Amino acid sequence: MPVIQLADVYTPLTFNRRAQEAQEKLNVFLSSGIASVDSLLGTMLSGGANIVELPQFNAITAGEPNYSTDNPASFSTPAKIGTQFQKARSASRNKSWSAMDLARELTDADPMGAVTSRVGAYWATDDEKRLIQSALGILADNVANDGGDMVKSVSTDAAGAVVDAERISSTNVVLATQTLGDHKQNLSAIAMHSVQHSRLQIQGLLLDNFDPETKRLSYQTYLGHRVIVDDSLPAVAGANRLTYTCILFAEGAFSYAKGNVLTPSEIERVAGAGDGGGQTVIHSRINTCYHANGFEFLSGSVAGKSPTYAELANATNWSRVVARKNVPMAFLKVND
């Protein structure tokens, strides 16, 4: 049986399309609606800029209305709908794999599908981590500059065993949602470390939701919130115990768009590699933007063209530009 080579199955347009489809399908924040495609953001990024300003109309504030009269000389005073801008920044990244890295995938019945699925999964994971790091930057900014009004913390670094009041629980999750006041009903998902997920699972507190066609488990919910399990959420070690961060999201908490990439993928033949045996390398490139709605990305500490994980998590790069109730996120810090 002839050996399948990467070059035998690589067709640029097909590869790019299928890798992108896999990337978006496997990204749980996109599939859950936490991140939603923003056509305006996409249009602005398509012009080639990596930093754009998104116009935003402020919410109409509640207040007592005018009361109608029969006096023709008395006029109402129109209220103003304020506008402002939110700065967003995309990130251009790339990753390369050799044919040896992909050898097992090339033996699959659908080698192109197997390779693009693997590449798409890599970028989906990267995008998910970038979104989480952005949320952690917002958390750090909130604690530093807004009095921590988005955070409910029950964690301590006390010596001794962790008690129930310091763990994830329905009470503590509800108290975290209450930081949004009467907008808390908008929250639809909760991201947590696998440690918290296991605790809830053992207690039988998770509701399973199955795909109606495949009958396989699709996702779980807790208190009506879709559960997202991700161990890139921080587990910070203190002197005595770990502190975990859970994040609650509403749908549309982040806007998502793709920026321009001149050559999304290409194959390179390195003839001299392996002492002349040769090596085939596939390069994949991506440019995406996940922007937290209600915030401006200041780019104050971004050293390069694109923000790194650490720079996304840096408080100095974020500034809230809307009232607390209009930020579709909340945070819960627990010990277990």
N, C-alpha and C positions, 0 to 999 in steps of 0.2 A: 504494500500500500504506500503510495507516494506521501512524503512528509509535507504537510501544509506549512507554508511560510507566511509570515506576516504580510509581506508584499502581495501575496496571492489573493488576500481577502480585503486588502485596504483600498477603498474607494473614498476619496475625500468627502464628497457631499453626503454620501450615505453614512460614513463614520461620524461626521459632525452632527448630523441630524439625530442619529440613534444615541450617541453619547449624551447629547443635550436632553433628549426625551428621558433617558434613564436618570440623568442628574435631577431633573425636576420631579419625576415620579417618585424617586427614592428619598427626596427631601421632605421630612415629616412636617416641617414648619410650613412648607408650601401646600402640601396635601391637606393639612388641617385648617388652612385659611389664616393662620397667624400672620404669615407673610402673603401679601396679595400683589399681583402684577399691577404696576402703575404705568399706564400708557404715557402719561405726561413725563414721568421720570425717564422712561425709555426713549421718548422723543428727544429729550434734552441731552441724554447721554449719547445718542446716535450722532450728534454733531461732532463728537470727538473729544469733548471736555470730560475730565474725570471729577471735577468739582462743579456742582450746579446749585442754583437757588430755586427752591420750590415755593411758589406762592401759596398762601393759605388764608382762607377766610375764617375769622374767629367765630366761635359759637355765639348765637343770639342769647344774651343774658336774660334770665328770668326776672320779672318785675311786674308791678301792678300796671295794667293797661290804662289808657285814657277812657274816660266816660263820656259818651256822646251827649251833646246838648242841642238845643234849637237856636243857639246864638250864632248867627252867621259871621260875627266879627271875632269869634274865638277860634283859634287854629291849633292844631296839634303840632308838636315839635318832633320831627322825624328822628328816630334813633339811628346811630351809625353802626354799620357792620365793619369792624376793624379788619385790616389785613396785615400780614407779616410774611416773612420768608424763613424757610428752613434750609440750611445748607446741607447737602448730601455729597458723599464721595464714593466713587466706585473703586474697585481693586482689580488690577490686571495681574493674573498669576499664570504660572505654567508648571507642568510636571512632565517628566519623560520616563518611559519604560523601555527596556530592551526586549527583544524577542524571547530571550531566556526567561525573563520575568513572566512572560505571557504564554510560555510553552504549553502549559496544561490547558489553558483556554483555547488554544489553537487546535486541540484534539476534539473539541466539542462538535456536536452535530451542526451547530450554527456558530462557527468561529467568530464571525463579525459581531453577532449578537452577544457572545460571551465576552469578547474584548471590550466592546462599547459599554456593556453593563458594568464591567469592572472599573473602567475609566469614569463612567457616570456616577458610580457609587463613591469613588474617591472624591469627586467634586461635590457631591451631595453632602458628604461628611464634612468637607471643608467649609461649605456654605453654612451648615448647621452650627459649626463651631464659631464662625465669624458672627453669626447672629447672637449666640450666647455670650460671646466676649463683648459685643456691643451692649447687651443688656447689663452685663456686669460693670461696664464703664458708666452706664446710666445710674446704676446702683451706687457706685462710688461717688459720682457727682451729686446724687441726691443726698447722701449722708454729709458730704462736705459743704454743700451750698444751699440745701433746701430743708435742713432740719430732719432729714430721714423720714419725710411724710409719706413715702411710698413703701416703707419697711415695717414689718412686725417681726421683732426678734425675741425669741424665748430661749435663745442659747446662752450658755455661760461657759466659763473655763474653770468651774469649781472642781475641787478634788472630790472623789467619791462617785458613786453610780449615778447615771443619768436617770432622772425621774420622768414620769409621764408628761408632766407639764412642759418639759423641755424637748419633747418629741413631736414629730408630725402627727396631727390629729384633726378631727373635724373642727374642734374649737379653734385651734390655732390657724387653720386655713381660713375659716370664716373671719377671724380677727384680721388676717392679712387682707382679705377682700374688702373689709370695712374701711381700709385706707382710701378707697375710691368712693366712699359714701353711697349715695343713691345711684351711682353709676356702676356699682359692683356687679349688677346682673349682666353686664356686658362681657365679663370674663368667661372664657370658654375652654381654657386649657391650662394645665399645670405641668411644668417641667421639673423633674426631680432626679436625684442620684438614685442608682439602683439599690442603695441601702434603704432609702425611704420606701421605694417601690416594694422591696421584699417584706418590709414590716407590714405594709398595708395588705400585701398578698397573703401573708401568714394569718392575718386577722380576718381574712375573707371580706375585705371592705371594697374590693375592686369589682366593677361590673364589666363583664365581658361583652364585646360587640363583635358579631361574626359577619363576614362577607356573605351576602345572600346567595351568591353564585358558587363560590368555592367552599363555603361552610367553614372556612378557616378563621381563626381569631384575627380580627382586623385591628382593633385597638381596645383599650380599657378606659373606664371613666371612674372618677372619684368625686363624690358630691356634685355630679353632673358635669365635671370638667374632664375633658380628654387628657389622658395621662401620657406624657412624653418622658421616656427614660433615657438619660444621657449622662454618662460618667465624666464628661468634660465640665459638668457643673462642679464648682469648687467644694473640696473637703479640706478645710484649713485646719491644720494641727496647732492647737495651743499647748500650753504647758501640761494640761491634764486631759483634754478631750478634743474631739473634732467638731467643727462647726460646718454644717451643710447649708447651702442656699437653694431654695426652691423658688421658681418664678411662675407667676400667674399671668396669662396673656388673654387679651380679647382678640377676636378676629380682626385682621387689618392692623395689628399693632406695628407691623413693619411693612414698608413698601418695597417692592422688588422690581428690578429691571436689569436688562443685559446691556452692556456697553459694546462698543465696536472692538472687534478682533480682526486684524488684517488676515492672518492665516491661522484658523482655529486648530488645525492639526497638519502634520506632515511626517513623512518617513525619511529617515537618514540612514545611509549605509556607511558604516565606518570600516573601511577595508582593512586598515592596519591593526585594528583591535584584535586581541587574542593572538598576538604574535603572527598576525597575518591571516588568521582564520576568519576574521571578519565579524561584524556585529550589526544587527539591524535595530534601530531605535525609533520609537514613535513618540512624537512630541504633541502634547495637548495644551491648549491655551484657552483661557477663559477670562472674561471681564464682567463682573456682576456688582450690583449695589443692593445692599439691604439697609434701608434707612428707617430708623426708629421715629415713628410719627409723634410730633410734639416736641422734637428736639432738633437742635442745630449741631452739626458736627463741625467743630472749630478748627480741626487740623493743627492745633497749636504745637503738638509734640510729634507730628508725623515727619520722619526724617526723609523718607523716599517718596516715590510717586504714589504708592499704595500703602494704606495703613496695615500694620502687622497685627497679629493677635494681641500682643501686649499693648500696642497703641490704641486698639479698639477698646480695651479694658481700662484705659487711662482716664481718670476723671476730668483731667484738664482739657480733653478733646470734646466734651459734651456740655451742652447748656440747654436747660428746659425753657421753652418759649411759650408754653400754654399753662393754664391752671391745672392743679393736681388732678381734678376730676376728669380732665380731658386727656390724660395719659393712660392708655389702655394696658397698663402693667401694674403688678404689685409683687412684693418680695416677702418671703418668709425664711427666717434663719432658725435652724433647729440643731440639736445635738445628735439626733438619731431618727 
